[in-house]
Amino acid sequence: MKSWIIRFFLFLVPVANFASKNDSAVPVLQPIHKNIIKFNPTPILLWSTRNLTFSYERILSPRQSVSVEVGYLELPRLFNDTIAHLVNITSRQKYGLNISLEYRFYLTQLNRRPIPAGLYIGPYLTFYGYKFKNGLDILYTSADKDGMFQGNFWAFNLGFELGYQFVFWKRITLDFVMVGPSACYYGGSIAISGTLDPGQIETIHKTLYDELKKQFPVIQYISINKSFSQSGKLDILRFGFRYLVQIGFHF
């Protein structure tokens, strides 16, 4: 697994060097403005209307820029009231955060307008973190019926992207990341407290995994071993992908 990740990043180095070279034969247009504030509706379309993500792109030169993105992340509800017919959910808390950093090389040899308009490539790093805590009412027991179901998940993505940004009326931008392969690390854990035996806890873990596959079909292509069902822990390194659309104001 490590070998393909190394080959992937060795491939990125000459591509980035090629993009950063200046072509003296091609005149470079100076940017009209140097700042772009953007709104990213992609998490809303994919997960929940309560997600809110903004980014800021700063033009550093007629060919390069850097972009930072920060947002509030909330995933859709996996269970209504009951989990695996073993527990009822009595309370819910959930919240998350996503952060991204990009360095862009605009291909001015191919673009006829000054940046940030046109085709670009560059490396990116993203982080997604999510926590939840649910109060439980344990069914079919005469002992203490209160319990807790809580966990946290995170993902780091380091990759390379290809995108195109349109600029309308010198102010409004429409930014597309079309191709964004990456190396991804997924981690996290789930903790369940209360009067549940190991078999029941494993059943809850499996039910959670099944619900995740329904809402996020890409998970079924990620080989997760039995340790998640037995321990509720996630620790995997895989190939990932990034795509998004952003609407911005150029000033």
C-alpha positions as protocol buffer text, in pm:
chain_id: "A"
residue {
  index: 1
  type: MET
  ca { x: 0 y: 0 z: 0 }
}
residue {
  index: 2
  type: LYS
  ca { x: 280 y: 239 z: 89 }
}
residue {
  index: 3
  type: SER
  ca { x: 449 y: 184 z: -247 }
}
residue {
  index: 4
  type: TRP
  ca { x: 162 y: 325 z: -456 }
}
residue {
  index: 5
  type: ILE
  ca { x: 137 y: 627 z: -225 }
}
residue {
  index: 6
  type: ILE
  ca { x: 509 y: 697 z: -275 }
}
residue {
  index: 7
  type: ARG
  ca { x: 476 y: 661 z: -654 }
}
residue {
  index: 8
  type: PHE
  ca { x: 173 y: 892 z: -647 }
}
residue {
  index: 9
  type: PHE
  ca { x: 365 y: 1176 z: -480 }
}
residue {
  index: 10
  type: LEU
  ca { x: 677 y: 1121 z: -689 }
}
residue {
  index: 11
  type: PHE
  ca { x: 454 y: 1181 z: -990 }
}
residue {
  index: 12
  type: LEU
  ca { x: 328 y: 1509 z: -842 }
}
residue {
  index: 13
  type: VAL
  ca { x: 674 y: 1667 z: -804 }
}
residue {
  index: 14
  type: PRO
  ca { x: 759 y: 1711 z: -1177 }
}
residue {
  index: 15
  type: VAL
  ca { x: 402 y: 1818 z: -1252 }
}
residue {
  index: 16
  type: ALA
  ca { x: 420 y: 2093 z: -990 }
}
residue {
  index: 17
  type: ASN
  ca { x: 764 y: 2202 z: -1115 }
}
residue {
  index: 18
  type: PHE
  ca { x: 633 y: 2224 z: -1471 }
}
residue {
  index: 19
  type: ALA
  ca { x: 336 y: 2435 z: -1361 }
}
residue {
  index: 20
  type: SER
  ca { x: 552 y: 2677 z: -1162 }
}
residue {
  index: 21
  type: LYS
  ca { x: 797 y: 2756 z: -1445 }
}
residue {
  index: 22
  type: ASN
  ca { x: 772 y: 3095 z: -1613 }
}
residue {
  index: 23
  type: ASP
  ca { x: 731 y: 3105 z: -1989 }
}
residue {
  index: 24
  type: SER
  ca { x: 905 y: 3423 z: -2100 }
}
residue {
  index: 25
  type: ALA
  ca { x: 759 y: 3394 z: -2450 }
}
residue {
  index: 26
  type: VAL
  ca { x: 405 y: 3424 z: -2320 }
}
residue {
  index: 27
  type: PRO
  ca { x: 301 y: 3760 z: -2171 }
}
residue {
  index: 28
  type: VAL
  ca { x: 139 y: 3720 z: -1829 }
}
residue {
  index: 29
  type: LEU
  ca { x: -168 y: 3930 z: -1757 }
}
residue {
  index: 30
  type: GLN
  ca { x: -171 y: 4101 z: -1420 }
}
residue {
  index: 31
  type: PRO
  ca { x: -464 y: 4012 z: -1190 }
}
residue {
  index: 32
  type: ILE
  ca { x: -733 y: 4278 z: -1158 }
}
residue {
  index: 33
  type: HIS
  ca { x: -799 y: 4202 z: -789 }
}
residue {
  index: 34
  type: LYS
  ca { x: -613 y: 3981 z: -542 }
}
residue {
  index: 35
  type: ASN
  ca { x: -880 y: 3844 z: -308 }
}
residue {
  index: 36
  type: ILE
  ca { x: -1172 y: 3602 z: -344 }
}
residue {
  index: 37
  type: ILE
  ca { x: -1420 y: 3508 z: -73 }
}
residue {
  index: 38
  type: LYS
  ca { x: -1613 y: 3191 z: -161 }
}
residue {
  index: 39
  type: PHE
  ca { x: -1907 y: 2990 z: -38 }
}
residue {
  index: 40
  type: ASN
  ca { x: -1894 y: 2613 z: -81 }
}
residue {
  index: 41
  type: PRO
  ca { x: -2244 y: 2457 z: -113 }
}
residue {
  index: 42
  type: THR
  ca { x: -2108 y: 2105 z: -176 }
}
residue {
  index: 43
  type: PRO
  ca { x: -2146 y: 1981 z: 187 }
}
residue {
  index: 44
  type: ILE
  ca { x: -2506 y: 2107 z: 184 }
}
residue {
  index: 45
  type: LEU
  ca { x: -2582 y: 1914 z: -134 }
}
residue {
  index: 46
  type: LEU
  ca { x: -2410 y: 1597 z: -9 }
}
residue {
  index: 47
  type: TRP
  ca { x: -2501 y: 1583 z: 361 }
}
residue {
  index: 48
  type: SER
  ca { x: -2702 y: 1846 z: 547 }
}
residue {
  index: 49
  type: THR
  ca { x: -2846 y: 2195 z: 501 }
}
residue {
  index: 50
  type: ARG
  ca { x: -2686 y: 2293 z: 833 }
}
residue {
  index: 51
  type: ASN
  ca { x: -2335 y: 2276 z: 688 }
}
residue {
  index: 52
  type: LEU
  ca { x: -2165 y: 2609 z: 630 }
}
residue {
  index: 53
  type: THR
  ca { x: -1828 y: 2634 z: 455 }
}
residue {
  index: 54
  type: PHE
  ca { x: -1635 y: 2939 z: 332 }
}
residue {
  index: 55
  type: SER
  ca { x: -1292 y: 2984 z: 177 }
}
residue {
  index: 56
  type: TYR
  ca { x: -1051 y: 3266 z: 103 }
}
residue {
  index: 57
  type: GLU
  ca { x: -816 y: 3267 z: -197 }
}
residue {
  index: 58
  type: ARG
  ca { x: -526 y: 3510 z: -207 }
}
residue {
  index: 59
  type: ILE
  ca { x: -342 y: 3577 z: -534 }
}
residue {
  index: 60
  type: LEU
  ca { x: 34 y: 3576 z: -474 }
}
residue {
  index: 61
  type: SER
  ca { x: 159 y: 3640 z: -828 }
}
residue {
  index: 62
  type: PRO
  ca { x: 23 y: 3647 z: -1186 }
}
residue {
  index: 63
  type: ARG
  ca { x: 49 y: 3265 z: -1183 }
}
residue {
  index: 64
  type: GLN
  ca { x: -1 y: 3140 z: -827 }
}
residue {
  index: 65
  type: SER
  ca { x: -241 y: 3166 z: -535 }
}
residue {
  index: 66
  type: VAL
  ca { x: -310 y: 3008 z: -196 }
}
residue {
  index: 67
  type: SER
  ca { x: -652 y: 2918 z: -58 }
}
residue {
  index: 68
  type: VAL
  ca { x: -780 y: 2836 z: 293 }
}
residue {
  index: 69
  type: GLU
  ca { x: -1121 y: 2685 z: 364 }
}
residue {
  index: 70
  type: VAL
  ca { x: -1299 y: 2641 z: 699 }
}
residue {
  index: 71
  type: GLY
  ca { x: -1646 y: 2510 z: 765 }
}
residue {
  index: 72
  type: TYR
  ca { x: -1893 y: 2364 z: 1011 }
}
residue {
  index: 73
  type: LEU
  ca { x: -1967 y: 1999 z: 937 }
}
residue {
  index: 74
  type: GLU
  ca { x: -2278 y: 1801 z: 1028 }
}
residue {
  index: 75
  type: LEU
  ca { x: -2355 y: 1459 z: 885 }
}
residue {
  index: 76
  type: PRO
  ca { x: -2709 y: 1327 z: 836 }
}
residue {
  index: 77
  type: ARG
  ca { x: -2877 y: 1124 z: 1108 }
}
residue {
  index: 78
  type: LEU
  ca { x: -2800 y: 752 z: 1080 }
}
residue {
  index: 79
  type: PHE
  ca { x: -3070 y: 624 z: 1317 }
}
residue {
  index: 80
  type: ASN
  ca { x: -3417 y: 750 z: 1403 }
}
residue {
  index: 81
  type: ASP
  ca { x: -3498 y: 624 z: 1752 }
}
residue {
  index: 82
  type: THR
  ca { x: -3374 y: 265 z: 1783 }
}
residue {
  index: 83
  type: ILE
  ca { x: -3042 y: 94 z: 1711 }
}
residue {
  index: 84
  type: ALA
  ca { x: -3053 y: -277 z: 1622 }
}
residue {
  index: 85
  type: HIS
  ca { x: -3367 y: -317 z: 1841 }
}
residue {
  index: 86
  type: LEU
  ca { x: -3135 y: -309 z: 2143 }
}
residue {
  index: 87
  type: VAL
  ca { x: -3136 y: 56 z: 2255 }
}
residue {
  index: 88
  type: ASN
  ca { x: -3346 y: 369 z: 2215 }
}
residue {
  index: 89
  type: ILE
  ca { x: -3179 y: 705 z: 2154 }
}
residue {
  index: 90
  type: THR
  ca { x: -3288 y: 959 z: 2415 }
}
residue {
  index: 91
  type: SER
  ca { x: -3061 y: 1257 z: 2334 }
}
residue {
  index: 92
  type: ARG
  ca { x: -2834 y: 1370 z: 2052 }
}
residue {
  index: 93
  type: GLN
  ca { x: -2529 y: 1590 z: 2017 }
}
residue {
  index: 94
  type: LYS
  ca { x: -2316 y: 1616 z: 1702 }
}
residue {
  index: 95
  type: TYR
  ca { x: -2079 y: 1861 z: 1539 }
}
residue {
  index: 96
  type: GLY
  ca { x: -1779 y: 1867 z: 1310 }
}
residue {
  index: 97
  type: LEU
  ca { x: -1519 y: 2078 z: 1134 }
}
residue {
  index: 98
  type: ASN
  ca { x: -1357 y: 2074 z: 791 }
}
residue {
  index: 99
  type: ILE
  ca { x: -1039 y: 2259 z: 698 }
}
residue {
  index: 100
  type: SER
  ca { x: -862 y: 2274 z: 361 }
}
residue {
  index: 101
  type: LEU
  ca { x: -540 y: 2430 z: 232 }
}
residue {
  index: 102
  type: GLU
  ca { x: -458 y: 2462 z: -140 }
}
residue {
  index: 103
  type: TYR
  ca { x: -167 y: 2601 z: -339 }
}
residue {
  index: 104
  type: ARG
  ca { x: -265 y: 2672 z: -699 }
}
residue {
  index: 105
  type: PHE
  ca { x: -58 y: 2704 z: -1015 }
}
residue {
  index: 106
  type: TYR
  ca { x: -261 y: 2869 z: -1290 }
}
residue {
  index: 107
  type: LEU
  ca { x: -168 y: 2750 z: -1639 }
}
residue {
  index: 108
  type: THR
  ca { x: -129 y: 3095 z: -1791 }
}
residue {
  index: 109
  type: GLN
  ca { x: -1 y: 2949 z: -2118 }
}
residue {
  index: 110
  type: LEU
  ca { x: -351 y: 2807 z: -2171 }
}
residue {
  index: 111
  type: ASN
  ca { x: -557 y: 3085 z: -2015 }
}
residue {
  index: 112
  type: ARG
  ca { x: -646 y: 3404 z: -2201 }
}
residue {
  index: 113
  type: ARG
  ca { x: -763 y: 3598 z: -1897 }
}
residue {
  index: 114
  type: PRO
  ca { x: -572 y: 3699 z: -1581 }
}
residue {
  index: 115
  type: ILE
  ca { x: -600 y: 3477 z: -1276 }
}
residue {
  index: 116
  type: PRO
  ca { x: -805 y: 3369 z: -1091 }
}
residue {
  index: 117
  type: ALA
  ca { x: -983 y: 3291 z: -1419 }
}
residue {
  index: 118
  type: GLY
  ca { x: -876 y: 2975 z: -1598 }
}
residue {
  index: 119
  type: LEU
  ca { x: -731 y: 2630 z: -1555 }
}
residue {
  index: 120
  type: TYR
  ca { x: -520 y: 2547 z: -1248 }
}
residue {
  index: 121
  type: ILE
  ca { x: -347 y: 2255 z: -1081 }
}
residue {
  index: 122
  type: GLY
  ca { x: -186 y: 2216 z: -740 }
}
residue {
  index: 123
  type: PRO
  ca { x: -150 y: 2023 z: -414 }
}
residue {
  index: 124
  type: TYR
  ca { x: -408 y: 2029 z: -138 }
}
residue {
  index: 125
  type: LEU
  ca { x: -451 y: 1911 z: 221 }
}
residue {
  index: 126
  type: THR
  ca { x: -790 y: 1860 z: 384 }
}
residue {
  index: 127
  type: PHE
  ca { x: -906 y: 1758 z: 730 }
}
residue {
  index: 128
  type: TYR
  ca { x: -1251 y: 1641 z: 836 }
}
residue {
  index: 129
  type: GLY
  ca { x: -1332 y: 1590 z: 1203 }
}
residue {
  index: 130
  type: TYR
  ca { x: -1663 y: 1481 z: 1352 }
}
residue {
  index: 131
  type: LYS
  ca { x: -1791 y: 1401 z: 1702 }
}
residue {
  index: 132
  type: PHE
  ca { x: -2123 y: 1276 z: 1830 }
}
residue {
  index: 133
  type: LYS
  ca { x: -2278 y: 1174 z: 2164 }
}
residue {
  index: 134
  type: ASN
  ca { x: -2614 y: 1000 z: 2208 }
}
residue {
  index: 135
  type: GLY
  ca { x: -2789 y: 911 z: 2530 }
}
residue {
  index: 136
  type: LEU
  ca { x: -2932 y: 557 z: 2532 }
}
residue {
  index: 137
  type: ASP
  ca { x: -3220 y: 375 z: 2695 }
}
residue {
  index: 138
  type: ILE
  ca { x: -3123 y: 6 z: 2697 }
}
residue {
  index: 139
  type: LEU
  ca { x: -3407 y: -230 z: 2613 }
}
residue {
  index: 140
  type: TYR
  ca { x: -3490 y: -573 z: 2760 }
}
residue {
  index: 141
  type: THR
  ca { x: -3298 y: -533 z: 3086 }
}
residue {
  index: 142
  type: SER
  ca { x: -3396 y: -494 z: 3450 }
}
residue {
  index: 143
  type: ALA
  ca { x: -3059 y: -341 z: 3541 }
}
residue {
  index: 144
  type: ASP
  ca { x: -2951 y: 20 z: 3491 }
}
residue {
  index: 145
  type: LYS
  ca { x: -3115 y: 116 z: 3161 }
}
residue {
  index: 146
  type: ASP
  ca { x: -2912 y: 431 z: 3093 }
}
residue {
  index: 147
  type: GLY
  ca { x: -2617 y: 426 z: 2860 }
}
residue {
  index: 148
  type: MET
  ca { x: -2410 y: 636 z: 2620 }
}
residue {
  index: 149
  type: PHE
  ca { x: -2316 y: 596 z: 2254 }
}
residue {
  index: 150
  type: GLN
  ca { x: -2040 y: 834 z: 2150 }
}
residue {
  index: 151
  type: GLY
  ca { x: -1760 y: 852 z: 1900 }
}
residue {
  index: 152
  type: ASN
  ca { x: -1532 y: 1059 z: 1683 }
}
residue {
  index: 153
  type: PHE
  ca { x: -1407 y: 1024 z: 1328 }
}
residue {
  index: 154
  type: TRP
  ca { x: -1150 y: 1210 z: 1125 }
}
residue {
  index: 155
  type: ALA
  ca { x: -994 y: 1202 z: 780 }
}
residue {
  index: 156
  type: PHE
  ca { x: -675 y: 1356 z: 637 }
}
residue {
  index: 157
  type: ASN
  ca { x: -643 y: 1387 z: 260 }
}
residue {
  index: 158
  type: LEU
  ca { x: -321 y: 1488 z: 83 }
}
residue {
  index: 159
  type: GLY
  ca { x: -350 y: 1508 z: -293 }
}
residue {
  index: 160
  type: PHE
  ca { x: -331 y: 1694 z: -620 }
}
residue {
  index: 161
  type: GLU
  ca { x: -618 y: 1867 z: -799 }
}
residue {
  index: 162
  type: LEU
  ca { x: -718 y: 1997 z: -1140 }
}
residue {
  index: 163
  type: GLY
  ca { x: -980 y: 2270 z: -1159 }
}
residue {
  index: 164
  type: TYR
  ca { x: -1121 y: 2561 z: -1352 }
}
residue {
  index: 165
  type: GLN
  ca { x: -1243 y: 2896 z: -1224 }
}
residue {
  index: 166
  type: PHE
  ca { x: -1474 y: 3130 z: -1414 }
}
residue {
  index: 167
  type: VAL
  ca { x: -1487 y: 3505 z: -1346 }
}
residue {
  index: 168
  type: PHE
  ca { x: -1799 y: 3695 z: -1451 }
}
residue {
  index: 169
  type: TRP
  ca { x: -1819 y: 4078 z: -1466 }
}
residue {
  index: 170
  type: LYS
  ca { x: -1470 y: 4092 z: -1303 }
}
residue {
  index: 171
  type: ARG
  ca { x: -1628 y: 4017 z: -963 }
}
residue {
  index: 172
  type: ILE
  ca { x: -1828 y: 3693 z: -947 }
}
residue {
  index: 173
  type: THR
  ca { x: -1639 y: 3361 z: -954 }
}
residue {
  index: 174
  type: LEU
  ca { x: -1752 y: 3005 z: -1011 }
}
residue {
  index: 175
  type: ASP
  ca { x: -1484 y: 2757 z: -907 }
}
residue {
  index: 176
  type: PHE
  ca { x: -1483 y: 2385 z: -995 }
}
residue {
  index: 177
  type: VAL
  ca { x: -1239 y: 2123 z: -865 }
}
residue {
  index: 178
  type: MET
  ca { x: -1291 y: 1855 z: -1129 }
}
residue {
  index: 179
  type: VAL
  ca { x: -1020 y: 1599 z: -1050 }
}
residue {
  index: 180
  type: GLY
  ca { x: -859 y: 1558 z: -708 }
}
residue {
  index: 181
  type: PRO
  ca { x: -692 y: 1221 z: -629 }
}
residue {
  index: 182
  type: SER
  ca { x: -538 y: 1187 z: -283 }
}
residue {
  index: 183
  type: ALA
  ca { x: -392 y: 959 z: -20 }
}
residue {
  index: 184
  type: CYS
  ca { x: -642 y: 942 z: 269 }
}
residue {
  index: 185
  type: TYR
  ca { x: -610 y: 839 z: 631 }
}
residue {
  index: 186
  type: TYR
  ca { x: -934 y: 755 z: 811 }
}
residue {
  index: 187
  type: GLY
  ca { x: -938 y: 720 z: 1189 }
}
residue {
  index: 188
  type: GLY
  ca { x: -1185 y: 718 z: 1472 }
}
residue {
  index: 189
  type: SER
  ca { x: -1351 y: 518 z: 1745 }
}
residue {
  index: 190
  type: ILE
  ca { x: -1688 y: 441 z: 1901 }
}
residue {
  index: 191
  type: ALA
  ca { x: -1752 y: 388 z: 2272 }
}
residue {
  index: 192
  type: ILE
  ca { x: -2070 y: 232 z: 2414 }
}
residue {
  index: 193
  type: SER
  ca { x: -2141 y: 232 z: 2788 }
}
residue {
  index: 194
  type: GLY
  ca { x: -2422 y: 60 z: 2975 }
}
residue {
  index: 195
  type: THR
  ca { x: -2535 y: -293 z: 3054 }
}
residue {
  index: 196
  type: LEU
  ca { x: -2465 y: -445 z: 2714 }
}
residue {
  index: 197
  type: ASP
  ca { x: -2266 y: -764 z: 2656 }
}
residue {
  index: 198
  type: PRO
  ca { x: -1987 y: -788 z: 2392 }
}
residue {
  index: 199
  type: GLY
  ca { x: -2218 y: -960 z: 2143 }
}
residue {
  index: 200
  type: GLN
  ca { x: -2474 y: -679 z: 2161 }
}
residue {
  index: 201
  type: ILE
  ca { x: -2202 y: -415 z: 2124 }
}
residue {
  index: 202
  type: GLU
  ca { x: -2069 y: -594 z: 1815 }
}
residue {
  index: 203
  type: THR
  ca { x: -2423 y: -601 z: 1672 }
}
residue {
  index: 204
  type: ILE
  ca { x: -2450 y: -223 z: 1720 }
}
residue {
  index: 205
  type: HIS
  ca { x: -2114 y: -172 z: 1547 }
}
residue {
  index: 206
  type: LYS
  ca { x: -2226 y: -382 z: 1250 }
}
residue {
  index: 207
  type: THR
  ca { x: -2558 y: -196 z: 1230 }
}
residue {
  index: 208
  type: LEU
  ca { x: -2370 y: 135 z: 1229 }
}
residue {
  index: 209
  type: TYR
  ca { x: -2144 y: 14 z: 949 }
}
residue {
  index: 210
  type: ASP
  ca { x: -2446 y: -97 z: 743 }
}
residue {
  index: 211
  type: GLU
  ca { x: -2612 y: 243 z: 785 }
}
residue {
  index: 212
  type: LEU
  ca { x: -2292 y: 420 z: 686 }
}
residue {
  index: 213
  type: LYS
  ca { x: -2278 y: 214 z: 365 }
}
residue {
  index: 214
  type: LYS
  ca { x: -2636 y: 314 z: 281 }
}
residue {
  index: 215
  type: GLN
  ca { x: -2573 y: 688 z: 320 }
}
residue {
  index: 216
  type: PHE
  ca { x: -2215 y: 689 z: 190 }
}
residue {
  index: 217
  type: PRO
  ca { x: -2192 y: 418 z: -80 }
}
residue {
  index: 218
  type: VAL
  ca { x: -1820 y: 478 z: -132 }
}
residue {
  index: 219
  type: ILE
  ca { x: -1756 y: 308 z: 206 }
}
residue {
  index: 220
  type: GLN
  ca { x: -1843 y: -32 z: 60 }
}
residue {
  index: 221
  type: TYR
  ca { x: -1534 y: -1 z: -161 }
}
residue {
  index: 222
  type: ILE
  ca { x: -1311 y: 54 z: 143 }
}
residue {
  index: 223
  type: SER
  ca { x: -1195 y: -275 z: 291 }
}
residue {
  index: 224
  type: ILE
  ca { x: -1249 y: -249 z: 668 }
}
residue {
  index: 225
  type: ASN
  ca { x: -1144 y: -553 z: 865 }
}
residue {
  index: 226
  type: LYS
  ca { x: -1335 y: -713 z: 1150 }
}
residue {
  index: 227
  type: SER
  ca { x: -1166 y: -495 z: 1412 }
}
residue {
  index: 228
  type: PHE
  ca { x: -1432 y: -227 z: 1356 }
}
residue {
  index: 229
  type: SER
  ca { x: -1711 y: -470 z: 1444 }
}
residue {
  index: 230
  type: GLN
  ca { x: -1521 y: -599 z: 1746 }
}
residue {
  index: 231
  type: SER
  ca { x: -1366 y: -282 z: 1885 }
}
residue {
  index: 232
  type: GLY
  ca { x: -1540 y: 8 z: 1709 }
}
residue {
  index: 233
  type: LYS
  ca { x: -1205 y: 151 z: 1596 }
}
residue {
  index: 234
  type: LEU
  ca { x: -1122 y: 278 z: 1248 }
}
residue {
  index: 235
  type: ASP
  ca { x: -761 y: 304 z: 1129 }
}
residue {
  index: 236
  type: ILE
  ca { x: -709 y: 273 z: 752 }
}
residue {
  index: 237
  type: LEU
  ca { x: -507 y: 432 z: 471 }
}
residue {
  index: 238
  type: ARG
  ca { x: -668 y: 441 z: 129 }
}
residue {
  index: 239
  type: PHE
  ca { x: -686 y: 620 z: -205 }
}
residue {
  index: 240
  type: GLY
  ca { x: -939 y: 908 z: -209 }
}
residue {
  index: 241
  type: PHE
  ca { x: -1087 y: 1173 z: -431 }
}
residue {
  index: 242
  type: ARG
  ca { x: -1194 y: 1537 z: -405 }
}
residue {
  index: 243
  type: TYR
  ca { x: -1447 y: 1738 z: -602 }
}
residue {
  index: 244
  type: LEU
  ca { x: -1638 y: 2057 z: -523 }
}
residue {
  index: 245
  type: VAL
  ca { x: -1797 y: 2373 z: -657 }
}
residue {
  index: 246
  type: GLN
  ca { x: -1768 y: 2721 z: -501 }
}
residue {
  index: 247
  type: ILE
  ca { x: -1931 y: 3057 z: -565 }
}
residue {
  index: 248
  type: GLY
  ca { x: -1725 y: 3365 z: -482 }
}
residue {
  index: 249
  type: PHE
  ca { x: -1675 y: 3741 z: -486 }
}
residue {
  index: 250
  type: HIS
  ca { x: -1352 y: 3880 z: -634 }
}
residue {
  index: 251
  type: PHE
  ca { x: -1220 y: 4204 z: -485 }
}
